[in-house]
Amino acid sequence: MNFSIEIGPHTEIETLPPVKDVYVTMLPGGDYKETAEKSGDLVKKGFNPVPHFPARSIADEDQLKDYVSKCKDVGVKQALVIGGSRDPVGKFDSSIQILETGFFEGIKIGIAGHPEGSPDISDTELEKAMIDKKPYADYIVTQWLLDSQPIVDYVSKQSVPVHVGITGPMKISSLIKFANIVGAKNSINFLKSNFTKALDLLKPKDPNDLIGKVKKFTNNFHIYTFGGLKETNKWLKENGYV
C-alpha cells in the first residue's frame, strides 16, 4: 500500500515518517511563497512534495503563475488543485478556472473528491465540477471518511485512480468535530451510531478497520493528521506500513 501525508508549511521535516509523497497545505490567509519554499526543502530531503493550490486563496493569474513557477523552480513535479474553503480573495472561485490557465503543464495533477458531498457546494454543482475537472486530473484525493461504503461506491465510478483520505489515530470526539467542519455527514452518523459510550469517545480510532474494508478497491491512502503527526508516525511504523 502507498501512503501520503499532509503537513503545513511550518512543520519540521525531521518529524516526518518515511513516506514518499508529502502534501503541503496553503490554508486560508496563508502565503503561497511559504508553501513553495517548504516544497523545495522537501525535495532536498528526498521527498516528493505536493503543494496545495487552493483557487479561492489565489488573487489572480499573475500570482498563480508566480506560485507555479516557484514550485517548478524548486523541483515540484506534482500538485493538488482544490477550490479551497474560503471566499475568493480575487478572480478565481473554482479549481477548474486555475486548471484552464495551462500553467500546470508538466505537473502531475490531483483534484479533490467528495464522496459524502461538500458544505461549500451543492451535490449537483459538485458533480458538474468533477466532470469539468476530470480531463485535467491524473488522480483524485478524497476528503477523509470513516464509513467504508461511500468510499467503495465512489471509487467504483471513477476513471482515474483514487487516493482515499483517512485520518491518523484520533479520539472519536475530535473526529466528530473535524467531520462537522468538512461536512462528512455519513461519517458523523457512522461515528455516533458506533461509538455511543463516553469512554469510547476518548479512545483513539484506528484507521486499520477502514483500510481493511477498502484496500481491494485502492492501494492509495492519504493521511490527514490534524496535528497528530507523532501518533501517525508511530501508527505507520507499528503496523509495518513504512
JOFENDA-V475014 format. One record per residue. N is the residue number from 1. RES is the residue in one letter. PHI is phi in whole degrees, 0 to 359 (* if undefined). NEAR is the number of other C-alpha atoms within 8 Angstrom. Layout:
<<N:RES:PHI:NEAR> <N:RES:PHI:NEAR>>
This chain:
<<1:M:*:6> <2:N:251:6> <3:F:242:12> <4:S:240:13> <5:I:222:12> <6:E:242:12> <7:I:227:10> <8:G:263:9> <9:P:294:10> <10:H:252:5> <11:T:290:7> <12:E:288:6> <13:I:298:6> <14:E:296:4> <15:T:271:8> <16:L:283:9> <17:P:287:7> <18:P:281:5> <19:V:255:11> <20:K:280:9> <21:D:268:11> <22:V:236:14> <23:Y:276:13> <24:V:242:15> <25:T:285:11> <26:M:230:14> <27:L:281:5> <28:P:308:8> <29:G:88:5> <30:G:280:7> <31:D:255:7> <32:Y:299:8> <33:K:294:8> <34:E:292:9> <35:T:295:15> <36:A:295:13> <37:E:295:10> <38:K:297:11> <39:S:298:15> <40:G:295:13> <41:D:298:8> <42:L:293:13> <43:V:302:13> <44:K:297:7> <45:K:268:6> <46:G:92:7> <47:F:273:11> <48:N:255:12> <49:P:284:15> <50:V:232:14> <51:P:291:14> <52:H:279:13> <53:F:237:10> <54:P:277:12> <55:A:305:16> <56:R:286:16> <57:S:258:13> <58:I:250:13> <59:A:291:12> <60:D:197:9> <61:E:294:7> <62:D:297:6> <63:Q:293:9> <64:L:299:11> <65:K:298:9> <66:D:294:8> <67:Y:297:11> <68:V:298:10> <69:S:297:8> <70:K:297:10> <71:C:294:13> <72:K:298:9> <73:D:297:7> <74:V:265:11> <75:G:102:8> <76:V:290:15> <77:K:241:11> <78:Q:211:12> <79:A:213:13> <80:L:252:13> <81:V:258:14> <82:I:226:12> <83:G:286:10> <84:G:93:9> <85:S:254:7> <86:R:207:7> <87:D:290:7> <88:P:299:12> <89:V:271:9> <90:G:207:10> <91:K:275:7> <92:F:265:14> <93:D:234:11> <94:S:206:10> <95:S:293:13> <96:I:300:9> <97:Q:296:10> <98:I:279:12> <99:L:293:12> <100:E:289:6> <101:T:291:8> <102:G:83:7> <103:F:291:8> <104:F:269:9> <105:E:304:5> <106:G:90:5> <107:I:249:9> <108:K:290:9> <109:I:247:13> <110:G:253:13> <111:I:235:12> <112:A:276:11> <113:G:238:9> <114:H:230:8> <115:P:300:9> <116:E:251:9> <117:G:86:11> <118:S:224:12> <119:P:288:7> <120:D:264:5> <121:I:205:8> <122:S:288:9> <123:D:299:8> <124:T:295:6> <125:E:295:8> <126:L:296:11> <127:E:295:8> <128:K:296:8> <129:A:298:9> <130:M:295:9> <131:I:298:8> <132:D:293:8> <133:K:277:12> <134:K:308:7> <135:P:299:6> <136:Y:265:7> <137:A:266:12> <138:D:268:9> <139:Y:195:11> <140:I:239:13> <141:V:248:13> <142:T:272:12> <143:Q:302:12> <144:W:283:11> <145:L:226:11> <146:L:237:9> <147:D:268:10> <148:S:288:10> <149:Q:297:6> <150:P:300:9> <151:I:293:12> <152:V:301:10> <153:D:299:8> <154:Y:291:9> <155:V:300:10> <156:S:294:7> <157:K:265:6> <158:Q:267:8> <159:S:259:4> <160:V:234:8> <161:P:302:9> <162:V:244:12> <163:H:261:13> <164:V:279:13> <165:G:284:13> <166:I:228:13> <167:T:256:12> <168:G:287:14> <169:P:300:12> <170:M:216:12> <171:K:295:11> <172:I:300:14> <173:S:299:8> <174:S:290:8> <175:L:297:9> <176:I:299:10> <177:K:299:8> <178:F:290:8> <179:A:297:12> <180:N:296:10> <181:I:294:7> <182:V:271:9> <183:G:77:10> <184:A:277:14> <185:K:299:9> <186:N:297:8> <187:S:290:11> <188:I:297:11> <189:N:297:8> <190:F:299:10> <191:L:298:11> <192:K:292:8> <193:S:278:7> <194:N:257:6> <195:F:227:9> <196:T:257:8> <197:K:283:6> <198:A:300:6> <199:L:296:6> <200:D:298:9> <201:L:292:11> <202:L:263:9> <203:K:275:9> <204:P:296:8> <205:K:271:8> <206:D:274:8> <207:P:290:10> <208:N:300:6> <209:D:299:7> <210:L:295:10> <211:I:301:8> <212:G:299:7> <213:K:278:8> <214:V:243:11> <215:K:295:8> <216:K:284:6> <217:F:258:8> <218:T:202:12> <219:N:254:9> <220:N:249:11> <221:F:228:13> <222:H:251:13> <223:I:263:13> <224:Y:264:11> <225:T:269:12> <226:F:50:6> <227:G:87:4> <228:G:268:10> <229:L:294:11> <230:K:299:7> <231:E:295:9> <232:T:295:11> <233:N:301:10> <234:K:298:8> <235:W:297:10> <236:L:300:11> <237:K:288:9> <238:E:296:7> <239:N:265:6> <240:G:72:6> <241:Y:280:8> <242:V:227:7>>
